[in-house]
Amino acid sequence: MKQVYDMFNGILVKLFRDIMDIEARAIITEEFKDITNNDMHVIEAIGIHDKKNMSMVAKELSVTIGTLTIAINSLVKKGYVERVRSEQDRRVVYISLTPKGEKAYRHHEEFHKRMILATINGLSEEETRVLVKALSNLNQFFNITAEGNERKK
């Protein structure tokens, strides 16, 4: 069991250490050099399908409205995001992607698609189900740990 633990620990530690750096190098290309990896994740959270307000996006990213506002201001200046007031209630402001933002979104989406295909390449259906279960367990652990840390504050 110790050997399996050591193997998993080594893989997970290296993966967590490298993932943001690897993703940044893959998605922040010459075309998108004016934004950060965090900006790209804000773009991903805004999405291209539904109207979202600041609260929805902040919740999805687990950040405060203030933190998101700083990121959105920057993305608006750079031409990736636009603010649109609700026709029904002028106090409500929706954020959406511009065509430039949609292009960045699709670029990021393509990276994730390639990453997932590389992950499941050569796995049987059963092995894929086991991997999904293991990653779901890990995600649940992180969510429970995060909730516990929030309660301690």
N, C-alpha and C positions, 0 to 999 in steps of 0.2 A: 504494500500500500504506500509506503514512503516513496518508492520509486515513481509511482503514478503521481503522487502529490508533488514531488520535486519537478516532474516533467510539466504538469499543468501550471504550477507556480512560475516556472521559467518562461513558458510560452505567454502566459497572461501578463506577467510583469513587463516583458519585452514588448508585447503588443500594445499595452497601455502607454508605455513610454514612447513608442514610435508612431502610433497611429495618427496623431494630430500633425506631426511633422511630415509624415509620408503623404497624408491627404493634402496638406497645404502645398507641398511641392508638385503634386499631381494636378491640383485644380487651379492654383494661382499661376496661370500662364501669362505670357506676354500680353494677351488681350485683356486679362483681368488683374493686371499687376497693381491697379489702383485700389484694390480691396483686400481685406484680410480673410483668413480662414473663418474667423468669427463672423465677419460680414456675410460670407457665403452661407453660413448657417442661419443667419437672420433672413436672408433671401429665401432659403429653403423653407423656413417656418412660415413666411408670408405666403408662399406658394403661388400657383397660377390659376387656381380654380375658384375658390370662394372669397368673398369679401371678408376681410378680417379687421377688427379694430386693434388698438394697441394692447388692450388687456388680454385678448385672445392670444396674440403672438408672445407677449411677455410670459403668460402662463405656460405656453408650449415650450419656451426656452428656459423656464424656471429662473427668470430674472425679474428685477423690479421694473416698473414703468419708467422710472428715471434712467436706469441703465439702458433700456431699449430706446428711449428718446434720443440719447446721445448717438447711438448707432444709426437710428433712422435719419437724424439730421445729416449725418455724414453721407449716408447712402442717397439721400435726396439731392445733396450738393453734387454728388458724383453722377447723378442721372440714372440710378438703378431703381429708385423707389419714388412714388408720388403719394401725396396725401389728397384724399377726396372727401369733402363733407357730405354727410347723408342728406338726401333731399327731404326725408321725412322729419329729421331732427338735426338741425344745423350744428348742435353741440357735439354730435357724434362725428368722429373723423375716422375714415377707413384708410388703410394703407394698402397699396397694391404695387405690383412691379411694372415698370416701364418696359418697352420692348428690349432695351439693353439689360434690364433686370431679368426678364424672361430668358434671354440668351444665357446669362450666367446660371440661372436656375437649371436649364437643360444641360449645361456643361457639367454642373455638379451632379445632377441626376445620372448622367452617363457614367461618371466615375463610380458612383455607388452601384450601378448596374454591373459594371465590369468587376467590381470588388465582390459582389455576391456570386456572380457566375464563377469567378476564380475560387471562391470558398467552397462551392458545392460541386465543382468539377470532379468527376470520377466517383462521386458518392451515389450509392443506391438510394432508392426512395426511403428505405428503413434507416439508413445512415443519416439521411437528411432530416428525417423526423427526430432522431436522437440528438442531432446537432441543434435543431430548433428548440428542443426541450431543454438541453443543457444551457443554451444562451438565454432562454426564458427564465430558467432558474437563477442565472447570474444577474439578469435584469431585475428580477424580484428581490434578490439580495441587496442590490444597489438601492432600489426604491425603499426598502425597509430601513436600510442604514441611513439614507438621506432623511427619512421621516424621523428617525430617532435623533439625529443630529439637530433637526429643526426644533424638536421638542426641548432639547437641552439649552437652547438659546434663551 
